[in-house]
Amino acid sequence: SYPPNGYGLYDMAGNVWEWTDDWYARKRSAPEEPSCCAPANPRISTEQESHDPNQPDIAIPRKVVKGGSHLCTPQYCYRYRPAARQPQMIETAMSHLGFRCIQRP
């Protein structure tokens, strides 16, 4: 295992892409700026806005997934980091998607 990060957390990227509770859309609330890895501010508040406008015949909402998975390599997945975000249809089940449990004090 790798050593913990500055917050004492282990393995914040890798193993599986992490499902989040946020609906996804490519719209931005700020002016368009270059981004190396993901659209800025991918979170929105409604399920209806999360559909892919490029695929109007597929009415499956999308959630934000983050992090990266065991399938990521420098040649395949340049977004292997905790801040990486991308859309994923909510009906998807794959070996490289999962979730993170948290414990509140």
Backbone hydrogen bonds in HBPLUS format (Angstrom, degrees):
<---DONOR---> <-ACCEPTOR-->    atom                        ^
c    i                          cat <-CA-CA->   ^        H-A-AA   ^      H-
h    n   atom  resd res      DA  || num        DHA   H-A  angle D-A-AA Bond
n    s   type  num  typ     dist DA aas  dist angle  dist       angle   num
A0005-ASN N   A0009-LEU O   2.87 MM   4  5.47 158.3  1.91 148.4 151.4     1
A0008-GLY N   A0005-ASN O   2.95 MM   3  5.29 164.8  1.97 117.7 121.7     2
A0016-VAL N   A0014-GLY O   2.64 MM   2  5.57 125.3  1.93 118.3 101.0     3
A0070-HIS N   A0015-ASN O   3.10 MM  55  4.57 150.6  2.19 114.0 105.1     4
A0017-TRP N   A0096-HIS O   2.75 MM  79  6.00 169.7  1.76 145.2 141.5     5
A0098-GLY N   A0017-TRP O   2.82 MM  81  6.05 150.5  1.91 172.9 173.9     6
A0018-GLU N   A0066-LYS O   2.82 MM  48  5.11 176.8  1.82 155.7 154.6     7
A0066-LYS N   A0018-GLU O   2.90 MM  48  5.11 149.8  2.00 131.4 140.2     8
A0019-TRP N   A0098-GLY O   2.72 MM  79  5.97 166.5  1.74 159.6 161.6     9
A0020-THR N   A0064-VAL O   2.98 MM  44  5.62 132.4  2.21 168.2 171.4    10
A0064-VAL N   A0022-ASP O   2.90 MM  42  5.63 148.8  2.00 158.2 161.6    11
A0044-ILE N   A0023-TRP O   3.22 MM  21  5.57 141.2  2.38 139.9 144.0    12
A0024-TYR N   A0062-ARG O   3.05 MM  38  5.61 160.7  2.09 136.5 135.0    13
A0025-ALA N   A0042-PRO O   3.20 MM  17  5.57 139.2  2.38 142.6 152.9    14
A0050-SER N   A0047-GLU O   3.03 MM   3  5.33 158.5  2.08 111.1 118.0    15
A0055-GLN N   A0052-ASP O   3.03 MM   3  5.42 162.3  2.07 114.0 119.7    16
A0058-ILE N   A0055-GLN O   3.06 MM   3  5.66 163.5  2.09 121.0 126.3    17
A0090-ILE N   A0061-PRO O   3.01 MM  29  6.12 161.3  2.04 159.7 158.2    18
A0063-LYS N   A0088-GLN O   2.94 MM  25  5.52 158.8  1.99 155.4 150.4    19
A0088-GLN N   A0063-LYS O   2.96 MM  25  5.52 135.3  2.16 152.7 165.0    20
A0065-VAL N   A0086-GLN O   2.92 MM  21  5.57 167.3  1.93 167.1 171.4    21
A0086-GLN N   A0065-VAL O   3.02 MM  21  5.57 140.4  2.19 153.7 161.2    22
A0067-GLY N   A0084-ALA O   3.14 MM  17  5.24 145.0  2.27 128.0 135.7    23
A0081-ARG N   A0067-GLY O   2.98 MM  14  5.16 125.6  2.28 157.4 165.8    24
A0072-CYS N   A0069-SER O   3.03 MM   3  5.51 162.3  2.06 114.6 120.2    25
A0076-TYR N   A0073-THR O   3.02 MM   3  5.17 135.0  2.23 104.1 116.6    26
A0077-CYS N   A0073-THR O   2.77 MM   4  5.40 159.4  1.82 154.4 161.7    27
A0081-ARG N   A0079-ARG O   2.82 MM   2  5.69 122.7  2.15 115.3  98.3    28
A0084-ALA N   A0081-ARG O   3.14 MM   3  5.62 163.1  2.17 119.0 124.3    29
A0092-THR N   A0089-MET O   3.17 MM   3  5.73 152.0  2.25 124.7 125.1    30
A0097-LEU N   A0094-MET O   3.36 MM   3  5.64 153.3  2.44 119.1 115.5    31
